[in-house]
Amino acid sequence: MLQSSKYVVRESFTNRIMSLGFAVLLLLLAPAGGYAQVDPGIRGGPPGAGQPFSAGLTAGDLKFFDKVGIPQFTQVESVDEDGLGPRFNLDSCAGCHIHPAVGGSSPPTNNPQVMRAPTMAPGNSVPSFLKIDGPIREVRFIRHANGTPDGGVHSIFTITGRPDSPTGCAISQPNFSNTSNMIFRIPTPVFGAGLIESITDTVIRRNLNSDPTGLKALFGITGHVNRNGNDGTVTRFGWKAQNKSLLIFASEAYNVEMGVTSEAFPNEREEDPKCATNHLAENHTDFDNGNGPADIVAFTGVMRFLDQPTPACGASGPPCSPSINNGRNLFNRIGCATCHTPSLPTGLSPIAALNQKQANLFSDLAVHNMGIGLADNVSQGNAGPDEFRTAPLWGLGQRAFFLHDGRTKDLLQAIGAHDSPGSEADGVIDTFRLLLSPSQKQDILNFLRSL
């Protein structure tokens, strides 16, 4: 019988593992009488996320979170009062970061970009890539019309047709007909973002360079940090770890996703004077009203003070099932944890809730080559066209869409997508597919959905 080249490559990989005497993998093998693995889906129960830290925040911190941060984060922006547009993807932070609680990501259905379009963008059409049961998306064009690299965000909607749009504003939506020139990004959850910001560069670099089990060397897992071009420090927010801090992350999103300028991003992206009529920095520190903080500071406070997601079971809850416990062990032993580092410590912080704590993020915050199957042909910082930050897995149990573009709701498919030519994860995924029984694979899926 003829064998496909892919099968031959995997058979060779398996033989190499066996010849190395990698006994720990042999111990993973179980009787073949398992069951077909399936993604358990979004777990029930309380969100386990969306609340501020229960300890370590001052009364002032909590007052800012409740009275300033959350109201601004959930506010629906307008054109005449807040500076929405002239191009935008949605009209509030919480519109994108909503599931399973404020601070999360796309809801499993009732996509707000589709649901809200008739009122927030009445002069626009909903592009075919937005579905009522699909993820919230932003669009990037791979190349400009002249063939040169683009990579920038092209906002989906415009303020044309809104009752608060300036007189004479009639800009049109971008041409979204060439789907081969588009790539998508979905919102990243911001739970526990203050902990991520508080992890030192040294901890991130040392963790990336450590290999106590030898699995990184065995599987050829390297990766590298993304860095700020000016001071060389480690950047860590965004799908390619392209943003340095929560303030920059919030400011860029305010400008790119909602079209609102600020002290950090003071210039309009749309040059049409009939549409971009507001003055420089539409939102800024209110020096005439008690130095009221700019919206970007309020957004930053929400992200900084949101606690990390709570798993469904374990130290912080009821005991985990034998399947989940076994899945956790397998997750570590087959190499998933070489990139999805279960926990990293934070450094010193003036905020007690962030000071020398454990961030149970399941990420090394580095970028890795994910192969041609996931490549988006966009470079950001020193993250290349096929590189992405290791996605933090905390809160995954209640996440509806996976991978940078939300291409699947199925966790098993998301795992499989890590396996493509050039991907650093190839060896780990081949181990998952070839050396684990169906019931062991199911244990890993059950463990991930418990997070």
C-alpha positions as CSV (number, residue, x, y, z in Angstrom):
1,M,0.0,0.0,0.0
2,L,1.3,3.5,-0.9
3,Q,2.0,5.8,2.0
4,S,1.6,9.5,1.9
5,S,4.8,11.6,2.5
6,K,3.2,13.1,5.6
7,Y,2.6,9.7,7.1
8,V,6.2,8.7,6.3
9,V,7.5,11.8,8.0
10,R,5.4,11.1,11.1
11,E,6.5,7.5,11.2
12,S,10.1,8.6,11.0
13,F,9.4,11.1,13.9
14,T,7.9,8.3,16.0
15,N,10.9,6.0,15.3
16,R,13.2,8.8,16.3
17,I,11.4,9.3,19.6
18,M,11.5,5.5,20.3
19,S,15.2,5.3,19.4
20,L,16.0,8.0,21.9
21,G,14.7,5.8,24.6
22,F,12.1,8.4,25.6
23,A,10.5,6.1,28.1
24,V,8.2,8.7,29.6
25,L,6.2,8.7,26.4
26,L,5.9,5.0,26.4
27,L,4.5,5.2,29.9
28,L,1.7,7.4,28.5
29,L,0.3,4.6,26.3
30,A,-3.0,3.1,27.5
31,P,-5.1,0.3,26.3
32,A,-6.6,0.9,22.9
33,G,-10.2,0.6,24.2
34,G,-10.6,4.3,24.7
35,Y,-13.3,6.6,23.3
36,A,-13.3,9.1,20.5
37,Q,-12.0,12.4,21.7
38,V,-14.3,15.5,21.5
39,D,-14.1,19.1,22.6
40,P,-16.4,19.2,25.7
41,G,-17.3,22.8,24.7
42,I,-17.8,25.9,26.8
43,R,-18.1,24.8,30.4
44,G,-21.0,25.8,32.5
45,G,-21.1,27.4,35.8
46,P,-20.0,31.0,36.8
47,P,-17.6,32.8,34.6
48,G,-14.7,32.7,37.1
49,A,-13.5,36.0,35.7
50,G,-14.5,39.6,35.2
51,Q,-14.0,40.8,38.8
52,P,-11.3,42.9,40.3
53,F,-8.7,41.3,42.7
54,S,-10.4,40.4,45.9
55,A,-7.3,41.3,47.9
56,G,-4.4,43.7,47.3
57,L,-6.3,46.7,45.9
58,T,-6.7,49.8,48.0
59,A,-10.1,51.5,48.5
60,G,-9.0,54.1,45.9
61,D,-8.0,51.3,43.4
62,L,-11.5,49.7,43.8
63,K,-13.3,53.1,43.6
64,F,-11.4,53.9,40.4
65,F,-12.3,50.4,38.9
66,D,-16.0,50.6,39.8
67,K,-16.7,54.3,39.3
68,V,-14.3,55.3,36.5
69,G,-12.9,52.3,34.8
70,I,-15.9,50.0,34.2
71,P,-18.3,52.9,33.2
72,Q,-15.8,54.0,30.6
73,F,-15.0,50.4,29.5
74,T,-18.7,49.6,28.9
75,Q,-19.7,53.0,27.6
76,V,-21.1,53.1,24.0
77,E,-19.1,55.9,22.2
78,S,-20.7,58.5,20.0
79,V,-19.3,60.8,17.3
80,D,-20.3,64.2,18.6
81,E,-19.4,63.6,22.3
82,D,-16.7,61.1,22.3
83,G,-15.1,61.2,18.8
84,L,-16.1,57.8,17.5
85,G,-14.8,57.2,14.0
86,P,-14.7,58.2,11.3
87,R,-13.8,54.5,10.8
88,F,-14.3,51.9,13.5
89,N,-14.9,48.2,14.3
90,L,-17.2,48.6,17.3
91,D,-18.3,51.4,19.5
92,S,-17.3,50.2,23.0
93,C,-14.4,48.3,24.7
94,A,-16.9,45.9,26.3
95,G,-18.5,45.3,23.0
96,C,-15.5,43.3,21.9
97,H,-14.4,42.1,25.4
98,I,-17.7,40.7,26.7
99,H,-17.6,36.9,27.1
100,P,-17.9,35.2,29.5
101,A,-17.8,38.6,31.4
102,V,-16.5,42.1,30.8
103,G,-12.9,41.8,29.9
104,G,-13.3,38.6,27.9
105,S,-13.6,38.0,24.1
106,S,-16.2,37.2,21.5
107,P,-19.5,35.7,22.6
108,P,-20.5,32.4,21.1
109,T,-23.4,33.9,19.3
110,N,-25.2,37.2,18.7
111,N,-22.0,38.8,17.4
112,P,-22.3,42.5,18.4
113,Q,-20.7,43.7,15.2
114,V,-23.7,42.1,13.4
115,M,-26.4,42.8,16.0
116,R,-25.4,46.5,16.5
117,A,-24.7,47.3,12.8
118,P,-28.2,48.8,12.0
119,T,-27.9,51.4,14.8
120,M,-24.1,52.0,15.1
121,A,-23.4,52.0,11.3
122,P,-26.7,52.6,9.5
123,G,-25.0,53.6,6.3
124,N,-22.9,50.5,6.1
125,S,-23.3,46.9,5.1
126,V,-22.2,43.9,7.1
127,P,-19.4,42.1,5.3
128,S,-19.7,38.4,4.6
129,F,-16.9,37.4,7.0
130,L,-19.0,38.6,9.9
131,K,-21.5,36.0,11.1
132,I,-24.1,36.1,13.8
133,D,-22.6,33.0,15.3
134,G,-19.0,33.9,14.4
135,P,-16.3,35.9,16.2
136,I,-15.8,39.6,16.5
137,R,-13.1,40.4,13.9
138,E,-10.8,43.2,12.8
139,V,-9.4,43.1,9.2
140,R,-5.9,43.5,8.0
141,F,-4.9,43.7,4.3
142,I,-1.8,41.8,3.5
143,R,-0.8,44.1,0.6
144,H,-1.7,47.5,-0.7
145,A,-3.3,47.9,-4.1
146,N,0.2,48.5,-5.6
147,G,1.5,45.2,-4.2
148,T,3.6,46.6,-1.4
149,P,3.2,45.1,2.1
150,D,0.4,46.5,4.1
151,G,-0.5,44.6,7.3
152,G,-2.5,47.5,8.9
153,V,-6.0,47.4,10.2
154,H,-8.8,48.5,7.9
155,S,-11.8,49.3,10.0
156,I,-15.0,47.7,8.9
157,F,-17.5,50.4,9.5
158,T,-17.8,54.2,9.0
159,I,-19.9,56.9,10.6
160,T,-21.6,57.6,7.3
161,G,-25.4,57.6,7.8
162,R,-25.3,58.1,11.6
163,P,-27.5,60.9,13.0
164,D,-24.4,62.3,14.8
165,S,-22.2,62.2,11.7
166,P,-20.9,65.6,10.5
167,T,-22.8,67.2,7.6
168,G,-21.3,66.1,4.3
169,C,-19.4,63.1,5.7
170,A,-19.9,60.3,3.1
171,I,-16.8,58.1,3.3
172,S,-17.3,54.5,2.2
173,Q,-16.3,51.2,3.6
174,P,-13.1,49.5,2.3
175,N,-13.5,47.1,-0.5
176,F,-13.6,43.7,1.2
177,S,-14.1,41.6,-2.0
178,N,-10.6,40.2,-2.3
179,T,-10.7,37.7,0.6
180,S,-7.3,36.4,-0.4
181,N,-5.7,39.7,0.6
182,M,-7.4,39.7,4.1
183,I,-6.4,38.3,7.4
184,F,-8.4,38.5,10.6
185,R,-7.7,39.0,14.3
186,I,-10.2,38.4,17.1
187,P,-10.2,40.2,20.5
188,T,-7.8,38.8,23.2
189,P,-9.2,38.4,26.7
190,V,-7.7,41.0,29.1
191,F,-8.3,39.1,32.4
192,G,-5.2,39.2,34.5
193,A,-3.4,41.6,32.2
194,G,-1.9,43.5,35.1
195,L,-0.2,40.4,36.2
196,I,1.2,39.9,32.7
197,E,2.5,43.5,32.7
198,S,4.2,42.9,36.1
199,I,6.2,39.9,35.0
200,T,9.8,41.1,34.6
201,D,11.8,40.8,31.3
202,T,14.3,38.7,33.1
203,V,11.8,36.1,34.2
204,I,10.4,35.9,30.6
205,R,13.9,35.5,29.1
206,R,15.1,33.0,31.6
207,N,11.9,30.9,31.2
208,L,12.3,30.9,27.5
209,N,15.9,29.7,27.7
210,S,15.3,27.1,30.3
211,D,14.7,23.4,29.3
212,P,14.7,21.3,32.5
213,T,13.0,18.3,30.8
214,G,14.9,18.5,27.6
215,L,11.7,18.6,25.6
216,K,12.5,21.9,23.9
217,A,15.7,20.5,22.5
218,L,14.0,17.2,21.5
219,F,11.2,19.0,19.6
220,G,13.2,21.9,18.2
221,I,11.2,24.5,20.2
222,T,13.0,27.8,20.3
223,G,11.0,31.0,20.0
224,H,12.1,34.5,21.0
225,V,10.8,37.5,22.7
226,N,9.4,40.5,20.8
227,R,11.0,43.8,21.8
228,N,10.5,47.5,21.8
229,G,12.5,49.0,19.1
230,N,13.8,51.9,21.2
231,D,14.8,50.5,24.6
232,G,15.0,46.8,23.7
233,T,12.6,45.8,26.5
234,V,10.2,42.8,26.1
235,T,6.8,43.6,24.6
236,R,4.0,41.2,25.5
237,F,0.5,42.3,24.6
238,G,-1.4,41.5,21.4
239,W,-1.4,38.4,19.1
240,K,2.3,39.0,18.2
241,A,3.3,40.5,21.6
242,Q,3.7,43.8,19.7
243,N,2.6,46.2,22.5
244,K,4.8,47.1,25.5
245,S,2.3,48.2,28.1
246,L,-1.4,48.2,28.9
247,L,-1.5,52.0,28.4
248,I,-0.2,51.6,24.8
249,F,-2.4,48.6,24.3
250,A,-5.5,50.6,25.3
251,S,-4.5,53.7,23.4
252,E,-3.9,51.9,20.2
253,A,-7.2,50.0,20.5
254,Y,-9.1,53.2,21.1
255,N,-7.6,54.7,18.0
256,V,-7.7,51.7,15.7
257,E,-10.9,49.9,16.8
258,M,-13.0,53.0,17.6
259,G,-11.2,55.8,15.8
260,V,-10.9,57.9,19.0
261,T,-7.7,59.9,19.3
262,S,-6.0,60.5,22.6
263,E,-2.9,62.0,24.1
264,A,-1.0,58.7,23.2
265,F,-2.4,58.5,19.6
266,P,-3.4,62.1,18.8
267,N,-3.8,61.9,15.0
268,E,-6.8,60.9,13.1
269,R,-6.4,57.9,10.7
270,E,-8.9,59.3,8.2
271,E,-7.8,62.6,6.5
272,D,-11.3,63.5,5.1
273,P,-12.0,66.9,6.7
274,K,-15.7,66.5,6.3
275,C,-15.6,63.4,8.6
276,A,-12.6,64.0,10.9
277,T,-13.7,67.3,12.3
278,N,-12.6,66.9,15.9
279,H,-9.6,68.6,17.3
280,L,-6.3,66.9,18.1
281,A,-6.7,64.4,20.9
282,E,-10.4,64.0,21.2
283,N,-10.1,62.4,24.6
284,H,-7.5,63.8,27.1
285,T,-6.8,64.6,30.7
286,D,-9.5,67.0,31.9
287,F,-7.3,69.7,33.5
288,D,-10.3,71.9,34.1
289,N,-12.2,69.4,36.1
290,G,-10.0,68.1,38.8
291,N,-7.5,66.6,36.4
292,G,-10.0,63.9,35.5
293,P,-8.2,60.9,33.8
294,A,-8.4,60.3,30.1
295,D,-10.4,57.3,28.9
296,I,-7.2,55.4,28.1
297,V,-6.2,55.6,31.8
298,A,-9.6,54.3,32.8
299,F,-9.3,51.4,30.3
300,T,-5.8,50.7,31.6
301,G,-7.1,50.6,35.2
302,V,-9.7,48.0,34.3
303,M,-7.2,45.7,32.6
304,R,-4.7,46.2,35.4
305,F,-7.1,45.4,38.2
306,L,-9.0,42.5,36.7
307,D,-8.1,39.3,38.5
308,Q,-6.9,36.2,36.6
309,P,-9.5,33.6,35.6
310,T,-10.3,31.0,38.2
311,P,-10.3,27.3,37.0
312,A,-13.3,25.2,37.5
313,C,-11.5,22.9,39.9
314,G,-8.2,22.5,41.8
315,A,-6.7,24.5,44.6
316,S,-9.2,27.3,44.3
317,G,-12.3,25.2,44.0
318,P,-13.6,21.6,44.2
319,P,-11.3,18.7,43.5
320,C,-10.6,17.9,39.9
321,S,-11.8,14.7,38.3
322,P,-9.2,11.9,37.6
323,S,-9.6,12.7,33.8
324,I,-8.7,16.4,34.4
325,N,-5.8,15.5,36.7
326,N,-4.4,13.0,34.1
327,G,-4.9,15.6,31.4
328,R,-2.8,18.1,33.3
329,N,0.0,15.6,33.7
330,L,-0.1,14.7,30.0
331,F,-0.2,18.3,29.0
332,N,3.2,18.8,30.8
333,R,4.7,15.4,29.8
334,I,4.2,15.5,26.1
335,G,5.6,19.1,25.7
336,C,2.5,21.4,25.6
337,A,3.9,23.3,28.6
338,T,7.2,24.0,26.9
339,C,5.5,27.0,25.3
340,H,2.3,27.2,27.4
341,T,4.2,27.7,30.7
342,P,1.7,27.1,33.5
343,S,2.8,29.9,35.8
344,L,5.3,32.8,35.9
345,P,6.0,35.0,38.9
346,T,5.5,38.8,38.9
347,G,8.2,41.2,40.1
348,L,7.9,44.1,42.5
349,S,4.9,46.3,42.2
350,P,3.4,49.2,44.2
351,I,0.1,47.5,43.8
352,A,-0.1,44.7,46.4
353,A,-2.4,42.5,44.2
354,L,0.4,42.4,41.6
355,N,3.4,42.3,43.8
356,Q,5.4,39.0,43.6
357,K,2.4,36.9,42.7
358,Q,2.0,33.8,40.5
359,A,0.3,34.5,37.2
360,N,-1.2,31.2,36.1
361,L,-1.3,32.2,32.5
362,F,-0.1,29.1,30.6
363,S,2.1,31.1,28.3
364,D,5.8,32.0,27.9
365,L,4.8,35.4,26.4
366,A,7.3,34.7,23.6
367,V,6.6,34.4,19.9
368,H,7.1,31.1,18.0
369,N,7.1,30.0,14.4
370,M,3.7,28.4,13.9
371,G,4.2,27.3,10.3
372,I,2.5,28.1,7.0
373,G,-0.9,26.9,8.2
374,L,-1.3,29.8,10.7
375,A,1.0,32.4,9.0
376,D,-0.8,35.7,8.4
377,N,2.0,37.3,6.4
378,V,2.1,40.3,8.8
379,S,5.2,41.3,10.7
380,Q,4.9,43.4,13.9
381,G,8.1,44.4,15.8
382,N,10.5,41.5,15.3
383,A,7.6,39.0,15.1
384,G,7.6,37.6,11.6
385,P,4.8,36.7,9.2
386,D,4.5,33.1,10.6
387,E,5.1,33.9,14.3
388,F,2.7,34.5,17.1
389,R,2.8,35.0,20.9
390,T,2.0,31.9,22.8
391,A,-1.7,32.5,23.6
392,P,-2.4,32.4,27.4
393,L,-4.8,29.6,28.1
394,W,-6.2,30.8,31.4
395,G,-10.0,31.1,31.1
396,L,-9.9,28.8,28.0
397,G,-12.8,26.7,29.5
398,Q,-15.2,29.5,28.6
399,R,-13.7,30.7,25.4
400,A,-15.8,30.4,22.3
401,F,-13.3,30.9,19.4
402,F,-9.7,29.8,18.9
403,L,-6.6,30.9,17.1
404,H,-5.7,34.5,16.1
405,D,-8.5,34.7,13.5
406,G,-11.2,32.7,15.3
407,R,-11.3,30.1,12.5
408,T,-12.7,27.4,14.8
409,K,-14.9,26.8,17.8
410,D,-13.5,23.3,18.2
411,L,-10.6,23.0,20.6
412,L,-9.4,19.8,19.0
413,Q,-9.2,21.5,15.6
414,A,-7.3,24.4,17.2
415,I,-4.7,21.9,18.6
416,G,-4.4,20.3,15.2
417,A,-3.8,23.6,13.5
418,H,-0.6,24.0,15.4
419,D,0.8,21.2,13.1
420,S,2.0,22.6,9.7
421,P,5.3,22.8,7.8
422,G,7.7,25.0,9.8
423,S,5.8,25.0,13.0
424,E,7.8,24.6,16.2
425,A,4.8,22.7,17.6
426,D,4.9,19.9,15.0
427,G,6.7,17.4,17.3
428,V,4.3,18.0,20.2
429,I,1.2,17.7,18.1
430,D,2.6,14.5,16.4
431,T,3.1,13.1,19.9
432,F,-0.4,14.0,20.8
433,R,-1.8,12.4,17.7
434,L,0.4,9.3,17.4
435,L,1.4,8.3,21.0
436,L,-1.7,9.0,23.0
437,S,-4.8,6.9,23.2
438,P,-8.2,8.5,22.4
439,S,-9.0,8.6,26.1
440,Q,-5.7,10.3,26.9
441,K,-6.4,12.9,24.3
442,Q,-9.8,13.4,25.8
443,D,-8.2,13.9,29.2
444,I,-6.1,16.8,27.8
445,L,-9.2,18.3,26.3
446,N,-11.1,18.0,29.6
447,F,-8.2,19.6,31.4
448,L,-8.0,22.6,29.0
449,R,-11.8,23.1,29.3
450,S,-11.4,23.2,33.1
451,L,-9.1,26.2,33.0
